Amino acid sequence: MAAHAEAESIRIKAKADAEVVDSFAREMELRRVEVAKIHAYGSKTVFVPSDGPGAQLGNALAVGMAASMGAKT
């Protein structure tokens, strides 16, 4: 019963978040989630982005290394 109530609470919150159209309010919600993550994992945790330029750079380096492994010098 508690799990059902928690799931319903999450569903209602997600629906309310989806209806926000103000860009400032959306940005503040993202920051609130970030603070909650830091609180959950601890202040010494480092979060690495899994998408964007940082991840693309890592993928490019991995592909470059893999391509050069079979090349003869």
mmCIF file of the N, C-alpha and C atoms, coordinates in Angstrom:
data_MODEL
# 
_entry.id   MODEL 
# 
loop_
_atom_site.group_PDB 
_atom_site.id 
_atom_site.type_symbol 
_atom_site.label_atom_id 
_atom_site.label_alt_id 
_atom_site.label_comp_id 
_atom_site.label_asym_id 
_atom_site.label_entity_id 
_atom_site.label_seq_id 
_atom_site.pdbx_PDB_ins_code 
_atom_site.Cartn_x 
_atom_site.Cartn_y 
_atom_site.Cartn_z 
_atom_site.occupancy 
_atom_site.B_iso_or_equiv 
_atom_site.pdbx_formal_charge 
_atom_site.auth_seq_id 
_atom_site.auth_comp_id 
_atom_site.auth_asym_id 
_atom_site.auth_atom_id 
_atom_site.pdbx_PDB_model_num 
ATOM 1   N N  . MET A 1 1  ? 0.827  -1.187 0.000   1.00 0.00 ? 1  MET A N  1 
ATOM 2   C CA . MET A 1 1  ? 0.000  0.000  0.000   1.00 0.00 ? 1  MET A CA 1 
ATOM 3   C C  . MET A 1 1  ? 0.877  1.259  0.000   1.00 0.00 ? 1  MET A C  1 
ATOM 4   N N  . ALA A 1 2  ? 1.974  1.237  0.763   1.00 0.00 ? 2  ALA A N  1 
ATOM 5   C CA . ALA A 1 2  ? 2.866  2.399  0.804   1.00 0.00 ? 2  ALA A CA 1 
ATOM 6   C C  . ALA A 1 2  ? 3.536  2.607  -0.549  1.00 0.00 ? 2  ALA A C  1 
ATOM 7   N N  . ALA A 1 3  ? 3.914  1.516  -1.210  1.00 0.00 ? 3  ALA A N  1 
ATOM 8   C CA . ALA A 1 3  ? 4.545  1.631  -2.525  1.00 0.00 ? 3  ALA A CA 1 
ATOM 9   C C  . ALA A 1 3  ? 3.562  2.208  -3.541  1.00 0.00 ? 3  ALA A C  1 
ATOM 10  N N  . HIS A 1 4  ? 2.304  1.820  -3.445  1.00 0.00 ? 4  HIS A N  1 
ATOM 11  C CA . HIS A 1 4  ? 1.285  2.352  -4.352  1.00 0.00 ? 4  HIS A CA 1 
ATOM 12  C C  . HIS A 1 4  ? 1.099  3.851  -4.121  1.00 0.00 ? 4  HIS A C  1 
ATOM 13  N N  . ALA A 1 5  ? 1.068  4.259  -2.865  1.00 0.00 ? 5  ALA A N  1 
ATOM 14  C CA . ALA A 1 5  ? 0.913  5.681  -2.544  1.00 0.00 ? 5  ALA A CA 1 
ATOM 15  C C  . ALA A 1 5  ? 2.116  6.484  -3.030  1.00 0.00 ? 5  ALA A C  1 
ATOM 16  N N  . GLU A 1 6  ? 3.313  5.919  -2.869  1.00 0.00 ? 6  GLU A N  1 
ATOM 17  C CA . GLU A 1 6  ? 4.515  6.611  -3.337  1.00 0.00 ? 6  GLU A CA 1 
ATOM 18  C C  . GLU A 1 6  ? 4.533  6.721  -4.861  1.00 0.00 ? 6  GLU A C  1 
ATOM 19  N N  . ALA A 1 7  ? 4.116  5.665  -5.544  1.00 0.00 ? 7  ALA A N  1 
ATOM 20  C CA . ALA A 1 7  ? 4.057  5.684  -7.009  1.00 0.00 ? 7  ALA A CA 1 
ATOM 21  C C  . ALA A 1 7  ? 3.050  6.723  -7.489  1.00 0.00 ? 7  ALA A C  1 
ATOM 22  N N  . GLU A 1 8  ? 1.927  6.799  -6.818  1.00 0.00 ? 8  GLU A N  1 
ATOM 23  C CA . GLU A 1 8  ? 0.902  7.803  -7.183  1.00 0.00 ? 8  GLU A CA 1 
ATOM 24  C C  . GLU A 1 8  ? 1.423  9.216  -6.948  1.00 0.00 ? 8  GLU A C  1 
ATOM 25  N N  . SER A 1 9  ? 2.156  9.403  -5.860  1.00 0.00 ? 9  SER A N  1 
ATOM 26  C CA . SER A 1 9  ? 2.751  10.706 -5.562  1.00 0.00 ? 9  SER A CA 1 
ATOM 27  C C  . SER A 1 9  ? 3.749  11.112 -6.647  1.00 0.00 ? 9  SER A C  1 
ATOM 28  N N  . ILE A 1 10 ? 4.579  10.179 -7.068  1.00 0.00 ? 10 ILE A N  1 
ATOM 29  C CA . ILE A 1 10 ? 5.561  10.459 -8.129  1.00 0.00 ? 10 ILE A CA 1 
ATOM 30  C C  . ILE A 1 10 ? 4.848  10.784 -9.430  1.00 0.00 ? 10 ILE A C  1 
ATOM 31  N N  . ARG A 1 11 ? 3.793  10.051 -9.747  1.00 0.00 ? 11 ARG A N  1 
ATOM 32  C CA . ARG A 1 11 ? 3.033  10.276 -10.974 1.00 0.00 ? 11 ARG A CA 1 
ATOM 33  C C  . ARG A 1 11 ? 2.394  11.673 -10.969 1.00 0.00 ? 11 ARG A C  1 
ATOM 34  N N  . ILE A 1 12 ? 1.821  12.079 -9.852  1.00 0.00 ? 12 ILE A N  1 
ATOM 35  C CA . ILE A 1 12 ? 1.197  13.403 -9.751  1.00 0.00 ? 12 ILE A CA 1 
ATOM 36  C C  . ILE A 1 12 ? 2.247  14.498 -9.876  1.00 0.00 ? 12 ILE A C  1 
ATOM 37  N N  . LYS A 1 13 ? 3.394  14.317 -9.228  1.00 0.00 ? 13 LYS A N  1 
ATOM 38  C CA . LYS A 1 13 ? 4.466  15.316 -9.298  1.00 0.00 ? 13 LYS A CA 1 
ATOM 39  C C  . LYS A 1 13 ? 5.007  15.431 -10.722 1.00 0.00 ? 13 LYS A C  1 
ATOM 40  N N  . ALA A 1 14 ? 5.189  14.292 -11.399 1.00 0.00 ? 14 ALA A N  1 
ATOM 41  C CA . ALA A 1 14 ? 5.685  14.315 -12.776 1.00 0.00 ? 14 ALA A CA 1 
ATOM 42  C C  . ALA A 1 14 ? 4.703  15.024 -13.698 1.00 0.00 ? 14 ALA A C  1 
ATOM 43  N N  . LYS A 1 15 ? 3.411  14.797 -13.482 1.00 0.00 ? 15 LYS A N  1 
ATOM 44  C CA . LYS A 1 15 ? 2.391  15.472 -14.304 1.00 0.00 ? 15 LYS A CA 1 
ATOM 45  C C  . LYS A 1 15 ? 2.427  16.979 -14.058 1.00 0.00 ? 15 LYS A C  1 
ATOM 46  N N  . ALA A 1 16 ? 2.565  17.385 -12.805 1.00 0.00 ? 16 ALA A N  1 
ATOM 47  C CA . ALA A 1 16 ? 2.638  18.809 -12.482 1.00 0.00 ? 16 ALA A CA 1 
ATOM 48  C C  . ALA A 1 16 ? 3.898  19.441 -13.066 1.00 0.00 ? 16 ALA A C  1 
ATOM 49  N N  . ASP A 1 17 ? 5.025  18.731 -13.008 1.00 0.00 ? 17 ASP A N  1 
ATOM 50  C CA . ASP A 1 17 ? 6.277  19.238 -13.580 1.00 0.00 ? 17 ASP A CA 1 
ATOM 51  C C  . ASP A 1 17 ? 6.171  19.407 -15.091 1.00 0.00 ? 17 ASP A C  1 
ATOM 52  N N  . ALA A 1 18 ? 5.472  18.492 -15.747 1.00 0.00 ? 18 ALA A N  1 
ATOM 53  C CA . ALA A 1 18 ? 5.329  18.559 -17.203 1.00 0.00 ? 18 ALA A CA 1 
ATOM 54  C C  . ALA A 1 18 ? 4.488  19.750 -17.636 1.00 0.00 ? 18 ALA A C  1 
ATOM 55  N N  . GLU A 1 19 ? 3.612  20.227 -16.766 1.00 0.00 ? 19 GLU A N  1 
ATOM 56  C CA . GLU A 1 19 ? 2.732  21.335 -17.118 1.00 0.00 ? 19 GLU A CA 1 
ATOM 57  C C  . GLU A 1 19 ? 3.364  22.700 -16.876 1.00 0.00 ? 19 GLU A C  1 
ATOM 58  N N  . VAL A 1 20 ? 4.557  22.758 -16.326 1.00 0.00 ? 20 VAL A N  1 
ATOM 59  C CA . VAL A 1 20 ? 5.239  24.033 -16.079 1.00 0.00 ? 20 VAL A CA 1 
ATOM 60  C C  . VAL A 1 20 ? 5.751  24.581 -17.407 1.00 0.00 ? 20 VAL A C  1 
ATOM 61  N N  . VAL A 1 21 ? 5.398  25.830 -17.703 1.00 0.00 ? 21 VAL A N  1 
ATOM 62  C CA . VAL A 1 21 ? 5.820  26.433 -18.977 1.00 0.00 ? 21 VAL A CA 1 
ATOM 63  C C  . VAL A 1 21 ? 6.839  27.559 -18.776 1.00 0.00 ? 21 VAL A C  1 
ATOM 64  N N  . ASP A 1 22 ? 7.004  28.018 -17.564 1.00 0.00 ? 22 ASP A N  1 
ATOM 65  C CA . ASP A 1 22 ? 7.954  29.089 -17.278 1.00 0.00 ? 22 ASP A CA 1 
ATOM 66  C C  . ASP A 1 22 ? 9.382  28.538 -17.281 1.00 0.00 ? 22 ASP A C  1 
ATOM 67  N N  . SER A 1 23 ? 10.247 29.117 -18.101 1.00 0.00 ? 23 SER A N  1 
ATOM 68  C CA . SER A 1 23 ? 11.613 28.596 -18.224 1.00 0.00 ? 23 SER A CA 1 
ATOM 69  C C  . SER A 1 23 ? 12.398 28.740 -16.918 1.00 0.00 ? 23 SER A C  1 
ATOM 70  N N  . PHE A 1 24 ? 12.187 29.829 -16.179 1.00 0.00 ? 24 PHE A N  1 
ATOM 71  C CA . PHE A 1 24 ? 12.875 30.007 -14.900 1.00 0.00 ? 24 PHE A CA 1 
ATOM 72  C C  . PHE A 1 24 ? 12.454 28.914 -13.910 1.00 0.00 ? 24 PHE A C  1 
ATOM 73  N N  . ALA A 1 25 ? 11.173 28.617 -13.882 1.00 0.00 ? 25 ALA A N  1 
ATOM 74  C CA . ALA A 1 25 ? 10.673 27.583 -12.972 1.00 0.00 ? 25 ALA A CA 1 
ATOM 75  C C  . ALA A 1 25 ? 11.242 26.216 -13.348 1.00 0.00 ? 25 ALA A C  1 
ATOM 76  N N  . ARG A 1 26 ? 11.359 25.937 -14.647 1.00 0.00 ? 26 ARG A N  1 
ATOM 77  C CA . ARG A 1 26 ? 11.950 24.666 -15.090 1.00 0.00 ? 26 ARG A CA 1 
ATOM 78  C C  . ARG A 1 26 ? 13.410 24.583 -14.660 1.00 0.00 ? 26 ARG A C  1 
ATOM 79  N N  . GLU A 1 27 ? 14.140 25.668 -14.813 1.00 0.00 ? 27 GLU A N  1 
ATOM 80  C CA . GLU A 1 27 ? 15.551 25.695 -14.420 1.00 0.00 ? 27 GLU A CA 1 
ATOM 81  C C  . GLU A 1 27 ? 15.688 25.472 -12.913 1.00 0.00 ? 27 GLU A C  1 
ATOM 82  N N  . MET A 1 28 ? 14.826 26.087 -12.135 1.00 0.00 ? 28 MET A N  1 
ATOM 83  C CA . MET A 1 28 ? 14.871 25.897 -10.683 1.00 0.00 ? 28 MET A CA 1 
ATOM 84  C C  . MET A 1 28 ? 14.543 24.449 -10.309 1.00 0.00 ? 28 MET A C  1 
ATOM 85  N N  . GLU A 1 29 ? 13.647 23.816 -11.041 1.00 0.00 ? 29 GLU A N  1 
ATOM 86  C CA . GLU A 1 29 ? 13.320 22.411 -10.783 1.00 0.00 ? 29 GLU A CA 1 
ATOM 87  C C  . GLU A 1 29 ? 14.531 21.525 -11.063 1.00 0.00 ? 29 GLU A C  1 
ATOM 88  N N  . LEU A 1 30 ? 15.247 21.813 -12.148 1.00 0.00 ? 30 LEU A N  1 
ATOM 89  C CA . LEU A 1 30 ? 16.455 21.040 -12.444 1.00 0.00 ? 30 LEU A CA 1 
ATOM 90  C C  . LEU A 1 30 ? 17.483 21.197 -11.332 1.00 0.00 ? 30 LEU A C  1 
ATOM 91  N N  . ARG A 1 31 ? 17.638 22.401 -10.819 1.00 0.00 ? 31 ARG A N  1 
ATOM 92  C CA . ARG A 1 31 ? 18.586 22.642 -9.722  1.00 0.00 ? 31 ARG A CA 1 
ATOM 93  C C  . ARG A 1 31 ? 18.145 21.917 -8.454  1.00 0.00 ? 31 ARG A C  1 
ATOM 94  N N  . ARG A 1 32 ? 16.830 21.868 -8.219  1.00 0.00 ? 32 ARG A N  1 
ATOM 95  C CA . ARG A 1 32 ? 16.313 21.174 -7.042  1.00 0.00 ? 32 ARG A CA 1 
ATOM 96  C C  . ARG A 1 32 ? 16.639 19.681 -7.136  1.00 0.00 ? 32 ARG A C  1 
ATOM 97  N N  . VAL A 1 33 ? 16.491 19.108 -8.317  1.00 0.00 ? 33 VAL A N  1 
ATOM 98  C CA . VAL A 1 33 ? 16.810 17.698 -8.523  1.00 0.00 ? 33 VAL A CA 1 
ATOM 99  C C  . VAL A 1 33 ? 18.305 17.475 -8.315  1.00 0.00 ? 33 VAL A C  1 
ATOM 100 N N  . GLU A 1 34 ? 19.117 18.407 -8.808  1.00 0.00 ? 34 GLU A N  1 
ATOM 101 C CA . GLU A 1 34 ? 20.569 18.302 -8.632  1.00 0.00 ? 34 GLU A CA 1 
ATOM 102 C C  . GLU A 1 34 ? 20.951 18.314 -7.151  1.00 0.00 ? 34 GLU A C  1 
ATOM 103 N N  . VAL A 1 35 ? 20.330 19.197 -6.386  1.00 0.00 ? 35 VAL A N  1 
ATOM 104 C CA . VAL A 1 35 ? 20.594 19.278 -4.948  1.00 0.00 ? 35 VAL A CA 1 
ATOM 105 C C  . VAL A 1 35 ? 20.156 17.983 -4.263  1.00 0.00 ? 35 VAL A C  1 
ATOM 106 N N  . ALA A 1 36 ? 19.031 17.439 -4.681  1.00 0.00 ? 36 ALA A N  1 
ATOM 107 C CA . ALA A 1 36 ? 18.553 16.186 -4.086  1.00 0.00 ? 36 ALA A CA 1 
ATOM 108 C C  . ALA A 1 36 ? 19.519 15.040 -4.386  1.00 0.00 ? 36 ALA A C  1 
ATOM 109 N N  . LYS A 1 37 ? 20.078 15.008 -5.609  1.00 0.00 ? 37 LYS A N  1 
ATOM 110 C CA . LYS A 1 37 ? 21.054 13.971 -5.961  1.00 0.00 ? 37 LYS A CA 1 
ATOM 111 C C  . LYS A 1 37 ? 22.295 14.085 -5.084  1.00 0.00 ? 37 LYS A C  1 
ATOM 112 N N  . ILE A 1 38 ? 22.793 15.293 -4.920  1.00 0.00 ? 38 ILE A N  1 
ATOM 113 C CA . ILE A 1 38 ? 23.989 15.508 -4.099  1.00 0.00 ? 38 ILE A CA 1 
ATOM 114 C C  . ILE A 1 38 ? 23.710 15.113 -2.658  1.00 0.00 ? 38 ILE A C  1 
ATOM 115 N N  . HIS A 1 39 ? 22.537 15.456 -2.182  1.00 0.00 ? 39 HIS A N  1 
ATOM 116 C CA . HIS A 1 39 ? 22.159 15.091 -0.811  1.00 0.00 ? 39 HIS A CA 1 
ATOM 117 C C  . HIS A 1 39 ? 22.107 13.567 -0.665  1.00 0.00 ? 39 HIS A C  1 
ATOM 118 N N  . ALA A 1 40 ? 21.604 12.876 -1.688  1.00 0.00 ? 40 ALA A N  1 
ATOM 119 C CA . ALA A 1 40 ? 21.467 11.424 -1.617  1.00 0.00 ? 40 ALA A CA 1 
ATOM 120 C C  . ALA A 1 40 ? 22.817 10.707 -1.694  1.00 0.00 ? 40 ALA A C  1 
ATOM 121 N N  . TYR A 1 41 ? 23.724 11.199 -2.540  1.00 0.00 ? 41 TYR A N  1 
ATOM 122 C CA . TYR A 1 41 ? 24.991 10.502 -2.750  1.00 0.00 ? 41 TYR A CA 1 
ATOM 123 C C  . TYR A 1 41 ? 26.143 11.042 -1.901  1.00 0.00 ? 41 TYR A C  1 
ATOM 124 N N  . GLY A 1 42 ? 26.029 12.245 -1.395  1.00 0.00 ? 42 GLY A N  1 
ATOM 125 C CA . GLY A 1 42 ? 27.089 12.832 -0.590  1.00 0.00 ? 42 GLY A CA 1 
ATOM 126 C C  . GLY A 1 42 ? 27.780 13.969 -1.327  1.00 0.00 ? 42 GLY A C  1 
ATOM 127 N N  . SER A 1 43 ? 28.361 14.873 -0.573  1.00 0.00 ? 43 SER A N  1 
ATOM 128 C CA . SER A 1 43 ? 28.929 16.084 -1.159  1.00 0.00 ? 43 SER A CA 1 
ATOM 129 C C  . SER A 1 43 ? 30.239 15.837 -1.900  1.00 0.00 ? 43 SER A C  1 
ATOM 130 N N  . LYS A 1 44 ? 30.854 14.682 -1.718  1.00 0.00 ? 44 LYS A N  1 
ATOM 131 C CA . LYS A 1 44 ? 32.135 14.412 -2.388  1.00 0.00 ? 44 LYS A CA 1 
ATOM 132 C C  . LYS A 1 44 ? 31.973 13.629 -3.687  1.00 0.00 ? 44 LYS A C  1 
ATOM 133 N N  . THR A 1 45 ? 30.730 13.363 -4.072  1.00 0.00 ? 45 THR A N  1 
ATOM 134 C CA . THR A 1 45 ? 30.453 12.626 -5.299  1.00 0.00 ? 45 THR A CA 1 
ATOM 135 C C  . THR A 1 45 ? 30.629 13.542 -6.500  1.00 0.00 ? 45 THR A C  1 
ATOM 136 N N  . VAL A 1 46 ? 31.218 13.001 -7.563  1.00 0.00 ? 46 VAL A N  1 
ATOM 137 C CA . VAL A 1 46 ? 31.384 13.751 -8.807  1.00 0.00 ? 46 VAL A CA 1 
ATOM 138 C C  . VAL A 1 46 ? 30.464 13.134 -9.844  1.00 0.00 ? 46 VAL A C  1 
ATOM 139 N N  . PHE A 1 47 ? 29.583 13.947 -10.413 1.00 0.00 ? 47 PHE A N  1 
ATOM 140 C CA . PHE A 1 47 ? 28.659 13.477 -11.439 1.00 0.00 ? 47 PHE A CA 1 
ATOM 141 C C  . PHE A 1 47 ? 29.247 13.824 -12.806 1.00 0.00 ? 47 PHE A C  1 
ATOM 142 N N  . VAL A 1 48 ? 29.370 12.826 -13.662 1.00 0.00 ? 48 VAL A N  1 
ATOM 143 C CA . VAL A 1 48 ? 29.933 13.014 -14.999 1.00 0.00 ? 48 VAL A CA 1 
ATOM 144 C C  . VAL A 1 48 ? 28.793 12.950 -16.000 1.00 0.00 ? 48 VAL A C  1 
ATOM 145 N N  . PRO A 1 49 ? 28.697 13.925 -16.902 1.00 0.00 ? 49 PRO A N  1 
ATOM 146 C CA . PRO A 1 49 ? 27.600 13.896 -17.874 1.00 0.00 ? 49 PRO A CA 1 
ATOM 147 C C  . PRO A 1 49 ? 27.722 12.695 -18.809 1.00 0.00 ? 49 PRO A C  1 
ATOM 148 N N  . SER A 1 50 ? 26.601 12.062 -19.079 1.00 0.00 ? 50 SER A N  1 
ATOM 149 C CA . SER A 1 50 ? 26.620 10.898 -19.968 1.00 0.00 ? 50 SER A CA 1 
ATOM 150 C C  . SER A 1 50 ? 26.232 11.268 -21.394 1.00 0.00 ? 50 SER A C  1 
ATOM 151 N N  . ASP A 1 51 ? 25.917 12.536 -21.622 1.00 0.00 ? 51 ASP A N  1 
ATOM 152 C CA . ASP A 1 51 ? 25.643 12.996 -22.973 1.00 0.00 ? 51 ASP A CA 1 
ATOM 153 C C  . ASP A 1 51 ? 26.247 14.385 -23.144 1.00 0.00 ? 51 ASP A C  1 
ATOM 154 N N  . GLY A 1 52 ? 26.300 14.869 -24.350 1.00 0.00 ? 52 GLY A N  1 
ATOM 155 C CA . GLY A 1 52 ? 26.883 16.174 -24.601 1.00 0.00 ? 52 GLY A CA 1 
ATOM 156 C C  . GLY A 1 52 ? 28.320 16.081 -25.061 1.00 0.00 ? 52 GLY A C  1 
ATOM 157 N N  . PRO A 1 53 ? 29.014 17.206 -25.111 1.00 0.00 ? 53 PRO A N  1 
ATOM 158 C CA . PRO A 1 53 ? 30.377 17.239 -25.654 1.00 0.00 ? 53 PRO A CA 1 
ATOM 159 C C  . PRO A 1 53 ? 31.368 16.336 -24.914 1.00 0.00 ? 53 PRO A C  1 
ATOM 160 N N  . GLY A 1 54 ? 31.258 16.227 -23.610 1.00 0.00 ? 54 GLY A N  1 
ATOM 161 C CA . GLY A 1 54 ? 32.176 15.391 -22.843 1.00 0.00 ? 54 GLY A CA 1 
ATOM 162 C C  . GLY A 1 54 ? 32.084 13.930 -23.226 1.00 0.00 ? 54 GLY A C  1 
ATOM 163 N N  . ALA A 1 55 ? 30.884 13.423 -23.368 1.00 0.00 ? 55 ALA A N  1 
ATOM 164 C CA . ALA A 1 55 ? 30.692 12.020 -23.735 1.00 0.00 ? 55 ALA A CA 1 
ATOM 165 C C  . ALA A 1 55 ? 31.106 11.779 -25.179 1.00 0.00 ? 55 ALA A C  1 
ATOM 166 N N  . GLN A 1 56 ? 30.837 12.734 -26.039 1.00 0.00 ? 56 GLN A N  1 
ATOM 167 C CA . GLN A 1 56 ? 31.231 12.582 -27.440 1.00 0.00 ? 56 GLN A CA 1 
ATOM 168 C C  . GLN A 1 56 ? 32.744 12.532 -27.574 1.00 0.00 ? 56 GLN A C  1 
ATOM 169 N N  . LEU A 1 57 ? 33.438 13.317 -26.782 1.00 0.00 ? 57 LEU A N  1 
ATOM 170 C CA . LEU A 1 57 ? 34.896 13.315 -26.818 1.00 0.00 ? 57 LEU A CA 1 
ATOM 171 C C  . LEU A 1 57 ? 35.431 11.953 -26.397 1.00 0.00 ? 57 LEU A C  1 
ATOM 172 N N  . GLY A 1 58 ? 34.876 11.397 -25.348 1.00 0.00 ? 58 GLY A N  1 
ATOM 173 C CA . GLY A 1 58 ? 35.296 10.072 -24.893 1.00 0.00 ? 58 GLY A CA 1 
ATOM 174 C C  . GLY A 1 58 ? 35.058 9.014  -25.948 1.00 0.00 ? 58 GLY A C  1 
ATOM 175 N N  . ASN A 1 59 ? 33.903 9.081  -26.604 1.00 0.00 ? 59 ASN A N  1 
ATOM 176 C CA . ASN A 1 59 ? 33.605 8.116  -27.672 1.00 0.00 ? 59 ASN A CA 1 
ATOM 177 C C  . ASN A 1 59 ? 34.571 8.284  -28.840 1.00 0.00 ? 59 ASN A C  1 
ATOM 178 N N  . ALA A 1 60 ? 34.889 9.524  -29.190 1.00 0.00 ? 60 ALA A N  1 
ATOM 179 C CA . ALA A 1 60 ? 35.813 9.777  -30.296 1.00 0.00 ? 60 ALA A CA 1 
ATOM 180 C C  . ALA A 1 60 ? 37.203 9.232  -29.972 1.00 0.00 ? 60 ALA A C  1 
ATOM 181 N N  . LEU A 1 61 ? 37.641 9.418  -28.738 1.00 0.00 ? 61 LEU A N  1 
ATOM 182 C CA . LEU A 1 61 ? 38.949 8.881  -28.334 1.00 0.00 ? 61 LEU A CA 1 
ATOM 183 C C  . LEU A 1 61 ? 38.957 7.349  -28.383 1.00 0.00 ? 61 LEU A C  1 
ATOM 184 N N  . ALA A 1 62 ? 37.879 6.740  -27.927 1.00 0.00 ? 62 ALA A N  1 
ATOM 185 C CA . ALA A 1 62 ? 37.799 5.280  -27.940 1.00 0.00 ? 62 ALA A CA 1 
ATOM 186 C C  . ALA A 1 62 ? 37.811 4.744  -29.369 1.00 0.00 ? 62 ALA A C  1 
ATOM 187 N N  . VAL A 1 63 ? 37.075 5.379  -30.259 1.00 0.00 ? 63 VAL A N  1 
ATOM 188 C CA . VAL A 1 63 ? 37.050 4.943  -31.661 1.00 0.00 ? 63 VAL A CA 1 
ATOM 189 C C  . VAL A 1 63 ? 38.423 5.121  -32.287 1.00 0.00 ? 63 VAL A C  1 
ATOM 190 N N  . GLY A 1 64 ? 39.081 6.239  -31.994 1.00 0.00 ? 64 GLY A N  1 
ATOM 191 C CA . GLY A 1 64 ? 40.423 6.486  -32.522 1.00 0.00 ? 64 GLY A CA 1 
ATOM 192 C C  . GLY A 1 64 ? 41.425 5.453  -32.043 1.00 0.00 ? 64 GLY A C  1 
ATOM 193 N N  . MET A 1 65 ? 41.350 5.101  -30.767 1.00 0.00 ? 65 MET A N  1 
ATOM 194 C CA . MET A 1 65 ? 42.257 4.086  -30.226 1.00 0.00 ? 65 MET A CA 1 
ATOM 195 C C  . MET A 1 65 ? 41.992 2.730  -30.868 1.00 0.00 ? 65 MET A C  1 
ATOM 196 N N  . ALA A 1 66 ? 40.718 2.394  -31.029 1.00 0.00 ? 66 ALA A N  1 
ATOM 197 C CA . ALA A 1 66 ? 40.371 1.108  -31.613 1.00 0.00 ? 66 ALA A CA 1 
ATOM 198 C C  . ALA A 1 66 ? 40.814 1.042  -33.072 1.00 0.00 ? 66 ALA A C  1 
ATOM 199 N N  . ALA A 1 67 ? 40.691 2.151  -33.782 1.00 0.00 ? 67 ALA A N  1 
ATOM 200 C CA . ALA A 1 67 ? 41.104 2.171  -35.197 1.00 0.00 ? 67 ALA A CA 1 
ATOM 201 C C  . ALA A 1 67 ? 42.610 2.038  -35.339 1.00 0.00 ? 67 ALA A C  1 
ATOM 202 N N  . SER A 1 68 ? 43.333 2.608  -34.396 1.00 0.00 ? 68 SER A N  1 
ATOM 203 C CA . SER A 1 68 ? 44.795 2.563  -34.515 1.00 0.00 ? 68 SER A CA 1 
ATOM 204 C C  . SER A 1 68 ? 45.390 1.248  -34.009 1.00 0.00 ? 68 SER A C  1 
ATOM 205 N N  . MET A 1 69 ? 44.618 0.455  -33.300 1.00 0.00 ? 69 MET A N  1 
ATOM 206 C CA . MET A 1 69 ? 45.137 -0.812 -32.767 1.00 0.00 ? 69 MET A CA 1 
ATOM 207 C C  . MET A 1 69 ? 45.525 -1.786 -33.881 1.00 0.00 ? 69 MET A C  1 
ATOM 208 N N  . GLY A 1 70 ? 44.757 -1.803 -34.953 1.00 0.00 ? 70 GLY A N  1 
ATOM 209 C CA . GLY A 1 70 ? 45.043 -2.751 -36.027 1.00 0.00 ? 70 GLY A CA 1 
ATOM 210 C C  . GLY A 1 70 ? 45.990 -2.213 -37.074 1.00 0.00 ? 70 GLY A C  1 
ATOM 211 N N  . ALA A 1 71 ? 46.352 -0.935 -36.977 1.00 0.00 ? 71 ALA A N  1 
ATOM 212 C CA . ALA A 1 71 ? 47.218 -0.330 -37.992 1.00 0.00 ? 71 ALA A CA 1 
ATOM 213 C C  . ALA A 1 71 ? 48.669 -0.742 -37.759 1.00 0.00 ? 71 ALA A C  1 
ATOM 214 N N  . LYS A 1 72 ? 49.379 -1.023 -38.837 1.00 0.00 ? 72 LYS A N  1 
ATOM 215 C CA . LYS A 1 72 ? 50.798 -1.361 -38.731 1.00 0.00 ? 72 LYS A CA 1 
ATOM 216 C C  . LYS A 1 72 ? 51.608 -0.098 -38.909 1.00 0.00 ? 72 LYS A C  1 
ATOM 217 N N  . THR A 1 73 ? 52.663 0.048  -38.126 1.00 0.00 ? 73 THR A N  1 
ATOM 218 C CA . THR A 1 73 ? 53.514 1.242  -38.215 1.00 0.00 ? 73 THR A CA 1 
ATOM 219 C C  . THR A 1 73 ? 54.763 0.977  -38.989 1.00 0.00 ? 73 THR A C  1 
# 
